[in-house]
């Protein structure tokens, strides 16, 4: 082979340099290609107590790890030679349209993670055309979140308190503000044992101890934002000084029954979805009450450790109840492929909580936008590779759940 000295005109096309990005936040977020990338950025930028409140779960944290592992333990079955030049990711859920098969789950104490909090999530959801859920334990008011997302879909998540009148006053406010769906969460009779929070001395507001000050030194922006913006307060509570677990155990009502759920349904004019279903029998019971939907969820592993894996429960619930109610899934979702797998196995919709908060902590509102963009890209790519152009084209034949935790017993209990 004859060698030669390369000419400049031959080298020029190979030496095009990328234009530098001087905006540090944009550079940081653009480099995040997965939700795990956003998690790593969030961990670097957020004090330990606040990050661990988001990242952690109950006791040995087996439930959340098992839920994530269940999504990793799947096998896709693609179809070939299908026209997937265009894919439609939109769906109808709770009587309205969503441009994507996921919404933002309700999260508590959100402005503690990053000061833009619920406002960032609501505005990002509005741009993406997906529902935003405000928690009873949120840190922005019902009315202010509606103002941040005036034309989008807002859902309100209800915890039933010992003070029933106060609980239903929130429901009334949400209805008057134009929220279209109520998420009645039923899996928190008492607070789970969240050991990271106890070890970190997690309190509301965050406690300034010697350890937290040392931990804050490499994260000055978080503290600057926290100390120079409106003091942390709850959307629906008076100010509180104490630990999160103490707060939950003080106000949550452990006596709530199916009769109370029927009573809530009679008070709410919009769609009612029950969140926290973990067995087929309970799913049947709430559907028999005439609710509009259920959320298969173990609260992100934050309540009962070793709880059922929602993704494993999904096929039996979908087979039994899929024609009678809408099925939403959360817990463990870390990628768009996870969402596609859930839709294929019978879910009508999904909710993302931690993924949203990782984006928020990584970059505020821009970080939530990036989270949505990552999941959207992954959903579209997975659909194309599976050979499906719409969500309705997905079916159980596209996914096999590979079983790691054996033996797998009957999930209908």
C-alpha positions in Angstrom: 0.0 0.0 0.0 1.4 3.3 -1.0 1.6 5.9 1.8 1.3 9.7 1.3 1.4 12.8 3.4 -2.2 13.9 4.1 -3.4 17.2 2.6 -5.0 19.9 4.7 -8.2 19.7 2.6 -8.5 16.0 3.5 -8.0 16.6 7.2 -10.4 19.5 7.5 -13.7 17.5 7.5 -12.2 15.3 10.3 -11.2 18.2 12.6 -14.5 20.0 13.2 -14.6 21.0 16.8 -17.8 21.1 18.8 -18.9 24.6 19.8 -18.2 25.0 23.6 -21.2 25.3 25.9 -20.5 28.1 28.5 -23.8 27.6 30.4 -22.7 25.1 33.1 -26.2 23.9 33.9 -27.0 23.2 30.2 -23.6 21.5 29.8 -24.3 19.3 32.8 -27.8 18.4 31.8 -26.9 17.8 28.1 -24.3 15.2 29.3 -27.0 13.3 31.2 -28.2 10.5 28.9 -30.1 8.4 31.4 -32.1 8.8 34.6 -29.2 7.3 36.5 -27.0 10.1 35.1 -29.4 12.6 36.5 -29.3 10.8 39.8 -25.5 11.0 40.0 -25.7 14.8 39.3 -28.4 15.2 41.9 -26.3 13.4 44.5 -23.4 15.7 43.9 -25.5 18.9 44.1 -27.8 18.1 47.0 -27.1 17.8 50.7 -27.2 14.2 52.0 -30.3 14.5 54.1 -32.4 15.9 51.3 -31.0 13.5 48.6 -31.4 10.5 50.9 -35.0 11.4 51.6 -35.6 11.1 47.8 -33.3 8.2 47.1 -34.0 6.0 50.1 -36.8 3.7 51.0 -37.9 1.7 54.0 -35.8 -0.6 56.3 -33.3 -2.7 54.2 -34.6 -1.0 51.0 -35.3 -4.4 49.4 -38.6 -3.3 47.9 -37.3 -0.6 45.6 -34.3 -2.7 44.5 -36.5 -5.6 43.7 -38.9 -3.4 41.8 -36.0 -2.0 39.7 -34.5 -5.4 39.2 -37.9 -6.7 37.9 -37.7 -4.2 35.1 -34.1 -5.2 34.3 -35.2 -8.8 34.3 -37.3 -8.6 31.1 -36.8 -9.9 27.6 -38.3 -7.9 24.7 -39.6 -9.6 21.6 -39.3 -7.3 18.6 -41.2 -7.5 15.4 -39.4 -6.7 12.1 -40.3 -5.0 8.9 -42.9 -2.7 10.3 -43.3 1.0 9.3 -42.1 2.9 12.4 -41.0 6.1 10.7 -43.5 7.8 12.9 -44.6 6.7 16.4 -47.5 8.0 18.5 -46.8 8.1 22.2 -50.1 9.7 23.2 -52.8 8.1 25.2 -56.0 8.8 27.1 -56.0 8.5 30.9 -58.6 9.5 33.5 -60.7 11.1 30.9 -58.1 13.2 29.3 -55.2 13.2 26.8 -51.6 12.8 27.7 -48.9 13.2 25.1 -46.8 10.5 26.8 -47.6 7.3 28.7 -46.3 8.7 32.0 -47.1 11.6 34.3 -45.3 13.1 37.3 -46.2 11.3 40.5 -47.1 13.2 43.7 -44.0 13.9 45.9 -43.8 15.5 49.3 -41.5 18.2 50.7 -40.4 18.9 47.1 -39.0 22.3 47.6 -36.6 20.8 50.1 -35.0 18.9 47.3 -34.7 22.0 45.1 -36.3 25.4 45.7 -38.2 25.5 42.4 -40.1 22.5 43.6 -43.6 21.8 42.4 -43.6 24.9 40.2 -40.8 23.5 38.1 -42.6 20.1 37.8 -45.9 21.7 36.9 -44.5 23.9 34.2 -42.4 21.1 32.7 -45.4 18.8 32.7 -47.5 21.5 30.9 -44.9 21.9 28.2 -44.8 18.1 27.7 -48.6 17.7 27.7 -48.6 15.2 30.6 -50.4 15.3 34.0 -48.7 16.7 37.1 -49.7 15.4 40.5 -49.6 17.6 43.7 -49.1 15.8 47.0 -51.0 16.6 50.1 -47.5 17.0 51.6 -46.4 19.3 48.8 -44.7 22.6 49.4 -46.7 24.7 47.0 -50.4 25.5 47.4 -53.1 23.9 45.3 -53.9 27.3 43.8 -50.3 28.2 43.1 -49.6 25.0 41.2 -52.7 25.5 39.1 -51.4 29.0 38.3 -48.1 27.5 37.2 -50.0 25.0 35.0 -53.2 26.8 34.1 -54.1 24.9 31.0 -52.5 21.6 31.6 -53.8 18.6 33.6 -53.4 18.8 37.4 -54.1 15.9 39.7 -54.3 16.1 43.5 -53.1 13.3 45.7 -55.0 12.9 49.0 -53.9 11.4 52.3 -56.8 10.9 54.6 -56.0 12.6 57.9 -57.4 12.1 61.4 -59.1 15.5 60.9 -61.6 14.5 58.2 -63.0 18.0 57.7 -59.5 19.3 57.0 -58.8 16.6 54.5 -62.0 17.2 52.6 -61.4 21.0 52.7 -58.3 20.2 50.5 -60.4 18.1 48.2 -62.9 21.0 47.8 -60.1 23.4 47.1 -58.7 21.1 44.4 -62.1 20.8 42.8 -62.6 24.5 42.8 -59.1 25.1 41.3 -59.9 22.8 38.4 -57.9 19.7 39.2 -59.5 16.9 37.2 -58.3 13.7 39.0 -58.0 12.8 42.7 -55.4 10.2 43.7 -56.5 8.7 47.0 -53.4 7.1 48.5 -54.3 4.2 50.7 -51.0 2.6 51.7 -49.9 4.9 54.5 -51.7 4.1 57.7 -48.4 4.9 59.5 -45.0 6.0 58.3 -42.6 3.4 57.0 -39.3 2.9 58.8 -37.1 5.1 56.6 -33.7 4.5 58.2 -31.7 6.9 56.1 -33.9 9.7 57.4 -33.4 8.7 61.0 -29.7 8.4 60.6 -29.5 11.8 58.9 -31.7 13.4 61.5 -34.0 14.4 58.7 -36.4 17.1 59.9 -38.6 19.8 58.5 -37.1 22.3 58.1 -33.6 20.7 57.6 -31.6 20.9 60.8 -28.3 22.8 60.8 -26.0 20.5 62.7 -22.2 20.3 62.5 -22.6 17.3 60.1 -25.0 19.1 57.8 -22.9 22.1 57.6 -19.8 20.1 56.7 -21.9 18.2 54.1 -23.1 21.5 52.7 -19.6 23.0 52.1 -19.3 21.5 48.6 -22.9 22.3 47.8 -23.2 26.1 48.4 -25.8 26.7 45.7 -28.4 24.5 47.4 -28.0 26.4 50.7 -27.9 29.8 49.0 -31.2 28.9 47.2 -32.7 27.4 50.4 -31.8 30.4 52.6 -32.7 33.2 50.2 -36.1 32.0 49.0 -39.5 31.6 50.8 -39.2 29.4 53.9 -40.2 25.8 53.4 -43.9 25.3 54.3 -46.5 22.8 53.3 -49.2 23.5 50.8 -51.9 22.2 53.1 -50.5 22.4 56.6 -49.3 24.9 59.1 -45.6 25.1 59.5 -44.1 22.1 61.2 -41.0 21.6 63.2 -40.0 17.9 63.7 -39.1 14.8 61.8 -40.9 13.6 58.7 -42.0 10.3 60.4 -43.4 12.2 63.4 -45.4 14.4 61.1 -46.8 11.5 59.2 -47.7 9.6 62.3 -49.3 12.7 63.9 -51.7 13.5 61.0 -52.4 10.3 59.1 -55.4 8.2 60.0 -54.8 4.5 60.5 -58.6 3.8 60.7 -59.4 4.4 57.0 -61.5 1.6 55.4 -63.3 0.9 52.2 -66.3 2.7 53.5 -64.2 5.9 53.8 -63.1 5.4 50.2 -66.7 5.2 49.0 -67.4 8.4 51.0 -64.5 10.2 49.4 -65.8 9.1 46.0 -69.2 10.7 46.8 -67.5 14.0 47.6 -65.3 14.3 44.5 -66.7 15.5 41.2 -63.9 14.4 39.0 -62.1 11.1 38.3 -61.1 9.0 41.3 -58.0 6.9 41.2 -56.8 4.8 44.1 -53.1 4.6 44.6 -51.3 2.0 46.6 -52.9 -1.3 45.4 -50.7 -4.3 46.1 -52.9 -7.4 45.8 -55.4 -8.6 43.2 -58.1 -8.9 45.9 -57.8 -5.3 46.9 -57.8 -4.2 43.3 -61.1 -6.1 42.8 -62.5 -4.5 46.0 -61.8 -0.9 45.0 -63.0 -1.5 41.4 -66.2 -2.9 42.8 -66.7 0.5 44.5 -66.8 2.1 41.1 -63.5 4.0 41.1 -62.1 5.2 37.7 -58.7 3.7 38.1 -56.1 2.1 40.3 -52.4 2.6 40.8 -50.3 -0.5 41.4 -47.7 0.8 43.7 -45.8 0.0 46.9 -45.0 3.6 47.5 -41.6 3.4 45.9 -40.6 0.9 48.6 -41.0 3.6 51.2 -43.7 1.9 53.4 -43.6 -1.9 53.8 -40.2 -3.4 52.9 -40.5 -6.7 51.0 -43.9 -5.6 49.6 -45.2 -7.1 46.4 -43.4 -5.9 43.2 -46.0 -3.9 41.2 -44.6 -4.9 37.8 -44.9 -8.6 38.8 -48.5 -8.0 39.9 -49.5 -6.2 36.7 -50.2 -9.1 34.4 -52.7 -10.8 36.7 -54.5 -7.5 37.5 -54.6 -6.6 33.8 -56.0 -10.0 32.9 -58.7 -9.8 35.6 -59.6 -6.1 35.6 -58.2 -4.5 32.5 -61.7 -4.3 30.9 -63.2 -2.7 34.0 -60.8 0.0 35.0 -57.7 1.9 34.1 -54.5 0.6 35.5 -51.6 2.8 36.3 -48.2 1.5 37.5 -45.5 3.1 39.5 -42.4 2.1 41.6 -39.1 1.3 40.1 -39.3 3.0 36.8 -35.9 4.3 35.7 -36.1 4.3 31.9 -38.5 4.6 28.9 -38.0 0.9 28.2 -39.5 0.2 31.7 -42.5 2.3 30.7 -42.9 0.5 27.4 -42.7 -2.9 29.1 -45.4 -1.8 31.6 -47.8 -0.7 28.8 -47.2 -3.9 26.9 -48.1 -6.0 30.0 -51.4 -4.2 30.5 -50.8 -0.8 32.2 -52.7 2.1 30.7 -50.3 4.6 32.2 -47.4 5.1 34.5 -46.2 7.6 37.1 -42.6 8.6 37.8 -41.5 10.0 41.1 -37.9 9.6 41.9 -36.9 10.1 38.2 -38.7 13.5 38.4 -36.9 14.5 41.6 -33.5 13.4 40.3 -34.1 15.8 37.4 -35.3 18.5 39.7 -32.3 18.2 42.0 -29.9 18.0 39.0 -31.1 21.3 37.4 -34.4 22.7 38.6 -37.0 23.2 35.9 -34.5 22.6 33.2 -33.6 19.3 34.9 -37.2 18.2 34.9 -37.4 19.0 31.2 -34.3 16.9 30.7 -35.8 14.0 32.6 -38.9 14.1 30.3 -36.8 14.4 27.2 -34.7 11.3 28.3 -37.7 9.2 28.9 -39.4 10.4 25.7 -36.4 9.5 23.6 -36.1 6.1 25.2 -39.9 5.3 24.8 -39.8 6.3 21.1 -36.6 4.3 20.4 -37.9 1.2 22.2 -41.2 1.3 20.3 -39.4 1.6 17.0 -37.1 -1.3 17.8 -40.1 -3.4 18.9 -41.8 -2.6 15.6 -44.8 -0.7 17.1 -46.1 2.7 16.0 -48.6 3.3 18.7 -49.1 2.3 22.3 -52.1 0.3 21.4 -49.9 -1.9 19.3 -48.0 -3.1 22.4 -49.2 -6.4 23.9 -47.9 -9.1 26.3 -46.2 -10.9 23.4 -43.6 -8.1 23.3 -42.3 -8.9 26.8 -41.3 -11.8 28.9 -40.8 -11.4 32.6 -37.7 -13.4 33.6 -38.0 -14.6 37.2 -35.1 -13.9 39.5 -37.0 -14.3 42.8 -38.2 -17.9 42.8 -40.4 -19.7 43.4 -43.0 -17.3 42.1 -46.3 -18.2 43.8 -49.8 -17.2 42.8 -50.1 -13.4 42.7 -53.9 -13.4 43.0 -54.0 -13.2 46.7 
